[in-house]
């Protein structure tokens, strides 16, 4: 049940929400329903279990309106807890599908890797469920020397609202490889934050979104460097067709004392129609003087000269168009390693086929 004391939802005047219109959303009016869950290698989340009592809610704030409603409403969740120096060889898989039309699913995930632990976690939202709302919260805690590969795939029905608050805290000499895929939903926002909290911590964050129709995909990312000698590398790429739109807002934040920070962020977007639209807004907040922080952002239409060149060499327009799109995404795919790279490539190929077929219909 949603809390009546939860903070009000943001509006167009709220910082960070200027590009995502929540008109018509009455989150508290939607009945809470657990949906369906398939967990392989994780445990159901129990508020009273260790390490849940200590860690749940430690990385996110209930002052946030979506987190507050999740705190009050979640019925089911997943716990991934890997003891110190243990390595899981098989990927842990979590699949969550919303419930019936007109309902809200509040979902909670807690991932804790103790010192020296290694794991790979695949979390997927959708594709089943009716027209409703998904509100997820994910907390990731990595102990000293731990390594996590985390893939989160959002492919909710395209008439759903989708919101997610995801935050990772990375300890000394620990590393995180985080892949985010945004394919579904009608409108919403995903907030992804990494805090490099220990000396030598590192994070590689790779995001890809593909939208069509009237979809609006919104990603808000933060790379917070809270300790010296830390490294973060973030790259997002989006492909938008028909009247699809997106916004990415990224922030590199370097705290006082976080000397020798090395941070990079970029977002590049490819528009396949004149009606598609993308906003890319990088930002820096630096409070240390021995750092290297860079960013890049770009929004471009499909290159007509490239398309003309390929068609002049006998390729039909759909084939030439697809080659350009695949080339645009290939550099992003190559950032991933091992099985993650293959799965990322396959997922993008499948989603691009769906969007391009819809646009051509």
C-alpha positions in Angstrom: 0.0 0.0 0.0 1.4 3.4 -1.0 2.2 5.8 1.8 0.1 9.0 2.0 3.1 10.7 3.5 5.3 10.1 0.4 6.8 13.2 -1.2 4.9 14.7 -4.2 5.8 13.6 -7.7 8.2 15.9 -9.6 6.9 18.3 -12.2 8.4 20.2 -15.1 10.0 22.7 -12.7 11.8 20.0 -10.8 15.5 19.8 -11.6 16.2 16.8 -13.8 12.6 16.4 -14.9 12.3 19.2 -17.4 12.2 16.8 -20.4 9.9 14.1 -19.0 6.2 15.0 -18.7 4.4 13.1 -15.9 1.0 14.7 -16.7 -1.7 12.1 -16.1 0.3 10.0 -13.8 -1.4 9.2 -10.5 1.0 6.7 -9.0 -0.9 6.3 -5.8 -4.2 5.5 -7.5 -2.7 2.3 -9.1 -3.3 -0.9 -7.1 -0.1 -2.6 -6.0 0.4 -6.1 -7.4 3.4 -8.3 -7.2 3.5 -9.5 -10.8 5.4 -12.6 -11.7 9.0 -13.4 -10.8 11.5 -16.0 -12.0 14.7 -16.1 -9.9 17.6 -18.4 -10.7 20.6 -18.3 -8.3 19.3 -15.5 -6.0 17.0 -15.5 -3.0 13.7 -13.9 -2.3 14.2 -10.6 -0.5 13.3 -10.8 3.2 13.3 -7.6 5.3 14.4 -9.4 8.4 17.3 -11.5 6.9 21.0 -10.8 7.0 22.5 -8.8 5.3 19.2 -7.2 4.4 18.6 -5.5 7.7 21.9 -3.7 7.5 22.1 -2.9 3.8 18.5 -2.4 2.5 17.8 1.3 2.0 21.4 2.3 2.9 22.2 3.6 -0.6 18.9 5.3 -1.5 16.9 8.0 0.1 13.2 7.8 1.1 13.1 11.6 0.4 12.8 10.6 -3.2 9.1 10.2 -4.2 9.6 7.0 -6.1 11.9 5.4 -3.5 9.4 6.3 -0.8 6.6 4.6 -2.6 8.7 1.6 -3.3 9.6 1.4 0.4 6.0 1.3 1.3 4.7 -0.8 -1.5 7.2 -3.6 -2.4 5.9 -7.1 -1.7 8.6 -9.1 -3.5 12.2 -8.6 -4.3 15.5 -10.5 -4.9 18.6 -10.8 -2.8 22.0 -11.6 -4.2 24.5 -12.2 -1.4 28.0 -13.6 -2.3 30.2 -14.3 0.7 33.8 -13.2 0.9 36.2 -14.6 -1.7 33.5 -16.7 -3.3 33.1 -16.7 -7.1 29.8 -17.7 -8.8 30.6 -19.4 -12.1 27.0 -19.3 -13.5 25.1 -16.1 -14.1 22.4 -15.2 -11.6 19.2 -14.4 -13.4 16.2 -12.4 -12.3 13.1 -11.9 -14.5 10.2 -9.6 -13.3 7.0 -9.1 -15.2 4.3 -6.6 -14.2 0.8 -7.7 -13.3 -2.6 -6.9 -14.8 -3.6 -3.7 -16.5 -4.0 -0.7 -14.2 -1.7 -2.0 -11.5 1.6 -1.0 -10.1 4.6 -3.2 -9.5 7.1 -2.0 -6.8 10.2 -4.2 -7.2 13.3 -4.3 -5.0 16.7 -5.8 -5.6 19.7 -5.9 -3.2 23.1 -7.1 -4.5 25.9 -7.5 -1.9 29.3 -8.9 -2.8 31.6 -9.2 0.2 35.3 -8.7 0.0 36.9 -10.6 -2.9 33.6 -12.0 -4.2 32.9 -12.3 -7.9 29.5 -12.7 -9.6 27.5 -12.0 -12.8 23.8 -10.8 -12.4 21.3 -10.5 -15.2 18.1 -8.6 -14.3 15.2 -8.2 -16.7 12.0 -6.2 -16.5 9.2 -7.4 -18.8 8.2 -8.2 -21.5 4.9 -9.4 -20.1 2.2 -7.5 -18.2 -0.6 -5.1 -18.8 -0.7 -1.3 -19.1 0.4 -0.1 -15.7 3.5 1.1 -13.9 6.8 -0.4 -12.9 8.8 1.2 -10.0 12.1 -0.5 -9.2 14.9 0.1 -6.7 18.2 -1.6 -7.0 21.1 -1.3 -4.5 24.5 -2.7 -5.2 27.3 -3.0 -2.5 30.7 -4.2 -3.5 33.3 -5.0 -0.8 37.0 -4.6 -1.1 38.4 -6.3 -4.2 35.0 -7.6 -5.3 33.9 -7.7 -9.0 30.4 -7.6 -10.4 29.1 -7.8 -13.9 25.5 -6.5 -13.9 23.2 -6.4 -16.9 19.8 -4.7 -16.5 17.4 -5.1 -19.5 14.1 -3.1 -19.6 11.7 -4.3 -22.1 8.3 -3.5 -20.5 5.2 -3.2 -22.7 5.2 0.0 -24.6 2.1 1.3 -22.8 3.7 1.2 -19.4 5.2 3.8 -17.2 8.7 2.8 -16.1 10.8 4.2 -13.2 13.9 2.8 -11.7 16.4 4.1 -9.0 19.6 2.1 -9.2 22.7 2.9 -7.0 26.0 1.1 -6.6 28.7 1.7 -4.0 32.1 0.3 -4.9 34.7 -0.4 -2.3 38.5 -0.3 -2.4 40.0 -2.0 -5.5 36.5 -3.3 -6.4 35.2 -3.1 -10.0 31.7 -3.0 -11.6 30.8 -3.6 -15.2 27.3 -2.3 -15.6 25.2 -2.7 -18.8 21.8 -1.0 -19.1 19.4 -1.7 -22.0 16.3 0.4 -22.5 13.9 -1.0 -25.0 10.3 -0.9 -23.6 7.9 1.4 -21.8 6.0 4.5 -23.0 7.5 7.0 -20.6 9.5 7.3 -17.3 13.0 7.7 -16.0 15.9 5.5 -15.0 18.4 6.9 -12.5 21.8 5.2 -12.4 24.4 6.2 -9.8 27.8 4.8 -9.1 29.8 5.9 -6.1 33.5 4.9 -6.1 33.9 4.9 -2.4 37.3 3.2 -2.0 40.8 3.9 -3.3 41.4 2.0 -6.6 37.7 1.4 -7.3 36.6 1.3 -10.9 33.3 1.3 -12.9 32.5 0.8 -16.6 28.9 1.7 -17.5 27.5 0.9 -20.9 24.0 1.9 -21.9 22.0 1.3 -25.1 18.4 2.4 -25.8 16.3 1.9 -28.9 12.9 3.6 -29.2 10.2 4.0 -31.8 6.6 5.0 -32.0 6.0 7.7 -29.4 8.3 6.2 -26.8 10.2 8.5 -24.5 13.3 7.1 -22.8 15.0 9.1 -20.0 18.3 8.2 -18.3 19.9 10.2 -15.6 23.5 9.0 -14.6 25.9 10.0 -11.9 29.6 8.9 -11.5 30.6 10.0 -8.0 34.3 9.8 -7.1 34.6 9.8 -3.4 38.1 8.4 -3.0 41.5 8.9 -4.7 42.8 6.9 -7.6 39.4 5.9 -8.9 38.3 5.3 -12.5 34.9 5.5 -14.2 34.1 5.1 -17.9 30.5 5.6 -19.1 29.2 5.4 -22.7 25.6 5.5 -23.8 24.2 5.2 -27.4 20.7 5.5 -28.6 18.8 4.9 -31.8 15.4 6.6 -32.3 12.8 6.1 -35.0 9.4 7.5 -35.9 8.5 10.0 -33.1 10.6 8.3 -30.4 12.5 10.6 -28.1 15.1 10.4 -25.4 17.0 12.4 -22.8 20.3 11.6 -21.2 21.6 13.7 -18.4 25.0 12.7 -17.0 27.1 14.0 -14.1 30.7 13.4 -13.1 31.1 14.4 -9.5 34.5 14.5 -7.9 34.4 15.0 -4.1 37.1 16.9 -2.1 40.2 14.7 -1.7 39.4 12.4 -4.6 42.7 13.1 -6.3 43.9 11.3 -9.4 40.3 10.7 -10.5 40.0 9.5 -14.1 36.5 9.9 -15.4 34.9 9.8 -18.9 31.3 10.0 -20.1 29.7 10.2 -23.5 26.2 9.9 -25.1 25.7 9.7 -28.8 22.3 9.4 -30.5 21.3 8.4 -34.1 17.9 9.7 -35.3 16.2 7.7 -38.1 13.4 10.2 -38.8 12.9 14.0 -38.8 10.3 13.5 -36.0 12.7 11.7 -33.6 14.3 13.8 -31.0 17.2 13.4 -28.4 18.7 15.6 -25.7 22.2 14.8 -24.3 23.3 16.9 -21.3 26.7 16.1 -19.8 27.9 17.8 -16.6 30.9 18.1 -14.3 31.2 19.0 -10.6 34.9 18.9 -9.6 36.2 19.6 -6.1 39.7 18.2 -6.5 42.6 19.6 -8.5 44.5 16.5 -9.7 41.9 14.9 -12.0 41.2 14.0 -15.6 37.5 14.3 -16.5 36.2 14.5 -20.0 32.8 14.2 -21.7 31.2 14.2 -25.1 27.7 14.3 -26.5 26.2 14.2 -30.0 22.9 13.9 -31.8 22.8 13.3 -35.5 20.5 12.2 -38.3 21.3 9.2 -40.4 24.3 10.2 -42.6 22.9 10.8 -46.1 26.3 10.6 -47.7 27.0 7.2 -46.2 23.6 6.0 -47.2 24.1 7.3 -50.8 27.5 5.6 -51.0 26.1 2.2 -50.0 23.1 2.5 -52.2 25.3 3.5 -55.1 27.1 0.2 -54.6 23.9 -1.8 -55.1 22.6 -2.1 -51.6 18.9 -1.7 -51.0 18.0 1.2 -48.7 16.9 -1.0 -45.8 20.1 -3.0 -45.9 22.3 0.1 -46.2 20.4 1.8 -43.4 20.9 -1.2 -41.2 24.6 -1.4 -41.9 25.1 2.2 -40.8 23.1 1.6 -37.6 25.1 -1.6 -36.8 28.3 0.3 -37.3 27.1 3.0 -35.0 26.4 0.5 -32.2 29.4 -1.8 -32.8 31.8 0.3 -30.7 29.4 0.1 -27.8 29.0 -3.7 -28.1 32.8 -4.1 -28.1 33.0 -2.4 -24.7 31.4 -5.5 -23.1 33.4 -8.7 -22.4 32.8 -12.4 -22.7 29.2 -13.7 -22.7 27.9 -10.2 -22.0 29.1 -8.9 -25.4 27.3 -11.7 -27.3 24.1 -11.2 -25.4 24.3 -7.4 -25.8 24.8 -7.8 -29.6 21.9 -10.2 -29.9 19.6 -8.1 -27.8 20.3 -5.0 -29.9 19.9 -6.9 -33.1 16.4 -8.1 -32.0 15.2 -4.7 -30.8 16.5 -2.9 -33.9 14.6 -5.3 -36.1 11.4 -4.6 -34.2 11.7 -0.9 -34.4 12.8 -0.8 -38.0 9.9 -3.1 -39.0 7.4 -0.9 -37.2 8.8 2.3 -38.8 8.6 0.7 -42.3 5.0 -0.5 -41.8 
